[in-house]
């Protein structure tokens, strides 16, 4: 499933019990489980629950980058965002908790619920109301 972030710029991030990444176009990614961040030849495995916010400093290297691809696997609940500079963010589903959520314009929301199933709300473009799927 395309999350719609492709082409949007990574604007900022904040870590406080979850990692919240802001993209242009009114997209927000909230990561609440362990994630893998790949930048150049470095791989970081980070957990908002276990790691201090300082561990997420490598995200600052990505601010200003555009998303080259953004997808969620409908079967497994995995999230992958690839950036124009080759870096990537990957989040596996969590058996006990919501691993991640992407909110977008007009009420769009995709959540990886416990076990990896996706809950999806798409905006109704005719009146900007959210419709569940």
N, C-alpha and C positions, 0 to 999 in steps of 0.2 A: 504494500500500500504506500503510495506516494503521500508524504506528509505536507507537501506544499512549501517547505522551507527552501527548496532549491532556488538559487539565485538571490536569496536574502543574505544580508550581511550580519555577521556575529557582532553584536554591539557591546554587550557587557555581561558580567556574571557576578553572582553572589553565592556564598556557601554559608548555610546556617541550618544544620540538620537535614538539609537537602541542597543540591547544587541547582541553581536557577540560572539558566542561560537565556539571554534576551537577544532576539534577532530582529532585524528590520521587518517591516510589513506586519507588525503586531503579533509575532510568533514568540512564544515562551516555552522553553523546554525545562521541565522540572525532573531532576534525577534523584530518586530516593533510595536506590540500591547501588551495589558496586558497579563500576563502569570501567571501560578500558579506553584510554586516551593514547593515540599514536601520533607522535610528532617527529618527523624525520626518521631517525633510526632509534628513537626512544619510545618505550612503551610504559605507560603508567597505569597501574590498577589502583583505583581510588574508590573509597566508600564514604559517602557523606555522613553515615552513621558512625563510622569508626575512625576516620582520619580527621585531623584538624584542618580547618579552612586553609591554612598555609600550604598543605599538601597539594591543593588545587591551583597553586600559582602558575603551573604550565598553561592553564587556560588563557592567561593574560597574553601569551604569545600568539593566540589565535584571534584576538579582537581585531576587527577590521576585515577578516577573511570572509569571502562569500561561500555559501553552501553550494557545492557542486552536485550533491545528491542527498536526498533525505527519504528514508523509508522505514517502514515497520513490517515485520514478517507476520502475515495474517495467521500463520500456523503456529509459530513458536513464540511470538510476542517480543522478538528482538528488535531493537532500534539501532539504526546505523545512520550517521550523518558524516558525509565526506566533504571536506572543505577544498577549495580551489588550490591551496598550496600542498595538497596531498595528505594532510592530517585527517584523522578520523576520530569519531566518538562512537563507542559501541556500548549498549546496555543490554544485558541478558535479562530475561524475566526472573521474577522472584516467586518462589512457591508460597510464601506467606504474606507478602505485601505487594502493594502497587509499586512496580519498579520505576516507572517513568510515566510522564504525561506531557503531551504537547497541546497547547492552547493556541488558537489562531484567530484570524479575523471573523467577525460576525458570529462568535460563539462556537466555532469549530473546536472540538476537543477529541483527542484520542488518548486512551489510558490503557496501559498494560496492567490488567488486574491480576491478583494472585493466581499463579499457575501459568500465566502467559497469554490468556485469552485477551483480545482487544475489545474494549468498549469504545464505540465511535458515535459521536454526535456531529452531524454535518450541518452547516448553515443552510437555511432555506433562503436562497438568494433573492427571492421575490419580495420577502418582507423582513429579512434579516433575523428571523426566528430560528431557533435551533430545533432540528428534528432528530429524534433518536433512531439508531439503526441497530 
